[in-house]
Amino acid sequence: MKLFWVEGLYVPKNGGGRKMGSASKPFSQSFWARTPVEAIQAAVQSIPGARWIEGPVIAEKSEEQRMRAMGAPELPGLGPLSKNEKAGKK
């Protein structure tokens, strides 16, 4: 089995009757599957009743991997720990 990153944009089943796209949510999740088609089917089944606006599609890399490759800054507290933080020093 391989790990596939599935991404897309969807509107939940209980979208509240808003205009198309106004209640849309991003979807980015990894799935273990034998083929890309199985991974996409698993993504669709993970949010039943959702209306997909974009996707779901297979991505080569996760959003985190793409942002790191671009050199984007990390959010405070989410990066690797320094030596002082690992030892519990302040």
VEXDREN-2710 file (C-alpha; in Angstrom, 1 decimal):
% VEXDREN-2710
k/r/px/py/pz
1/MET/0.0/0.0/0.0
2/LYS/1.1/3.6/-0.6
3/LEU/0.3/6.8/1.1
4/PHE/-1.7/9.3/-1.0
5/TRP/-2.4/12.9/-0.2
6/VAL/-5.9/13.9/-1.2
7/GLU/-6.9/17.5/-1.5
8/GLY/-10.0/19.4/-2.5
9/LEU/-12.7/22.0/-1.6
10/TYR/-16.1/20.9/-0.5
11/VAL/-19.4/22.2/1.0
12/PRO/-20.7/20.1/4.0
13/LYS/-24.1/18.4/3.8
14/ASN/-25.6/20.9/6.2
15/GLY/-24.3/24.0/4.3
16/GLY/-27.1/26.1/5.7
17/GLY/-28.5/27.1/2.2
18/ARG/-25.8/29.7/1.6
19/LYS/-24.5/30.7/-1.8
20/MET/-22.2/28.2/-3.5
21/GLY/-18.7/28.5/-2.2
22/SER/-19.6/30.7/0.8
23/ALA/-19.5/27.8/3.2
24/SER/-16.8/25.9/1.5
25/LYS/-14.1/24.1/3.5
26/PRO/-10.6/22.9/2.4
27/PHE/-9.9/19.2/2.5
28/SER/-6.4/17.8/2.9
29/GLN/-5.8/14.3/4.3
30/SER/-3.6/11.3/3.7
31/PHE/-4.9/7.9/2.9
32/TRP/-3.3/4.5/2.7
33/ALA/-4.5/2.8/-0.5
34/ARG/-3.4/0.5/-3.3
35/THR/-4.3/2.9/-6.1
36/PRO/-5.1/6.6/-6.4
37/VAL/-8.7/5.7/-7.3
38/GLU/-9.1/3.9/-3.9
39/ALA/-7.6/6.9/-2.1
40/ILE/-10.1/9.3/-3.8
41/GLN/-13.0/6.9/-2.9
42/ALA/-11.9/6.8/0.7
43/ALA/-11.8/10.7/0.8
44/VAL/-15.3/10.9/-0.6
45/GLN/-16.6/8.3/1.9
46/SER/-14.9/10.2/4.8
47/ILE/-17.3/13.1/4.4
48/PRO/-20.7/11.6/3.3
49/GLY/-23.1/13.9/1.6
50/ALA/-20.6/16.6/0.9
51/ARG/-20.7/18.5/-2.4
52/TRP/-17.2/18.8/-3.9
53/ILE/-16.4/22.1/-5.5
54/GLU/-12.9/21.2/-6.4
55/GLY/-11.4/17.8/-6.3
56/PRO/-10.8/15.5/-4.6
57/VAL/-7.5/15.1/-6.4
58/ILE/-4.2/13.3/-5.6
59/ALA/-1.4/15.6/-4.6
60/GLU/2.3/14.7/-4.9
61/LYS/3.2/16.3/-1.6
62/SER/1.3/17.5/1.5
63/GLU/0.7/21.2/2.1
64/GLU/3.4/21.1/4.8
65/GLN/6.0/19.7/2.4
66/ARG/5.1/22.3/-0.3
67/MET/5.4/25.2/2.1
68/ARG/8.7/24.0/3.6
69/ALA/10.1/23.6/0.0
70/MET/9.1/27.2/-0.7
71/GLY/10.9/28.4/2.4
72/ALA/7.7/29.8/4.0
73/PRO/8.1/30.9/7.6
74/GLU/6.8/28.5/10.2
75/LEU/4.2/29.4/12.8
76/PRO/5.6/30.2/16.2
77/GLY/5.9/27.1/18.4
78/LEU/5.4/24.6/15.6
79/GLY/8.9/24.4/14.3
80/PRO/11.7/22.0/15.5
81/LEU/12.7/22.4/19.1
82/SER/16.0/24.1/20.0
83/LYS/18.5/22.5/22.3
84/ASN/17.3/24.6/25.2
85/GLU/13.6/23.7/24.6
86/LYS/14.5/20.0/24.4
87/ALA/16.3/20.1/27.8
88/GLY/13.4/22.0/29.4
89/LYS/15.6/25.1/30.0
90/LYS/14.1/28.6/29.8
END
